[in-house]
Amino acid sequence: MNLPQIEARRWFQQSRADMQIVRTLIAAGHYAAACFYSQQAGEKALKSVIYSQGTRVVLGHSVRQLAEQCGAYDPVFTELMGEAATLDQFYIPTRYPNGLPPPAIPSETYSGSDAEVAQKGSDHILQVVEVFLHKQFDP
């Protein structure tokens, strides 16, 4: 197994683990954290695509920008831009009170429906990435 394949699989495996955490958090009513972990899962899944191409370092946290970058490898990733942009909204304000206007705090702001939207978006990104990686490494 070559190094890009190993690195891509490591990142994708972690994105799947993050999605398991999302389900646990939603079931426990921790919606802000579920939104954040959904963003993380989408970010890591898309980074796995970039690593699969031999890139040694992938910087940045914008799921939308990562989807756009992945579009250079397969145009299917540009179709994820809307869901990716939604996930970007969950990177900072789901964790930090100063990411929201006072007196709001993350743990009281995000709802079950927010968490479901985030989960659905990440699930879709992971499905697309899984198909891409399968074609890339297991033709």
N, C-alpha and C positions, 0 to 999 in steps of 0.2 A: 504494500500500500504506500502510495506516495505522500509526501508531506502536505500538499494542499488538500488531499482527500481526508487525511487524519484531522487536520485543523477544521475543515468544514464540518465533519461529523461531530467533533467536540462541541462546536458552537450550536449546531442544530440539536444535539442531544440536550444541551442546557436549555434551549428554548422550549423543548418539550417538557422538561422538568418545571420550568416556570409556569407553563400552562396547567400543570397539575396543582401548583400552588394557587393559581387563580381560582380553580374550582373549589379548593378548600376555603379560600378567603371569602368567596361569594356565599358558600354554605354557612359560614360563620357570621355573615353580615358585615364583613370588613371591606366595604365597597371601594373606598379610596385606594387601599392597598391592592385590591384586585385590579383596579384600573392601571395602577403603576406596573404591576407585574405583567399585565397584558402588553403594555408598551414595551417592557423589557423583552418579552418573548418575541414580539415582532422584530425588534431591533436585532436581537441575536440571530434569529432565523435569516434575516436578510444579510447580516454580516457573514453567515456561513456560505452564502452564495458568492460573496466577494472573495472570501478565503479559498473557495473551491477553484478560483481562477488563478491562484498562485500569489495573490497579494499577501504581503508579510505583515502589514500593520493596517488595521482599519480604524480610523478615528471618527468621532462624531456620534451623536445620539438621535439625530432626527430620522425617524422611520421613513418619512416622506423622501428625504434626500437619499437615503439608502435605497429605497425602491427605485428612485430615478437612476441612481448609479447602476443598479442591477438591470435596468432596462437596456443597457449596452450589451448585456449578455443574452437577454431574451426579452422581446417586447411585451410579453405577458406581465412583466413586473410593473410596467407603466399603468396597467389597468388597476393596480393596487393603490394608486396615489391618494384617492379619497379616503380609504380606510387608514392608510398610513398617516395622513394629515390629522385625522381624528385621534389616532394614538399619540401623536406628538403633544396633544393638549394635556395628556396625562403624565408627562415626564416630571415637571416641577410642582404644579399646584396640588397634586395628590399627596405630596409629602411635606410641603413647607407652608406654614400659615402666611408668610409674606408673599406667597404666590397667588393669594386670593385677597380681595378687598376686605378690610375689617368690617365687621367682627367675625367673618367666616373663618372656619378652620376645616382642614381637609376631612377629618374623620366625621364631621357633621354635614358636609356639603354634598358628597357624592352618593348617588342612590343605586339601588339594585339595577335599575334600567341603564344607568351609566356603565355599570360593571358588565352588564350583558352586551351592550354595544361594543365595549372594549374587547371582551372575550370573543365575540363573533368576528371582529376585525382581525384579531390575532390568529384565531383558528383558520381563517381564510388564507392569511399570509403563510402560515405554516403548511397548509395543504399545497399551495403553489410551489413553495420552496422544496417540499418533499418530492414532488413530481420532477422538478428541475434537477435536484441532486441525484435522483434515481436515474434519470436519463444520462446525466453526466458521468456517473460512476458505475452503474449497473445496466449498461445498454442491452 
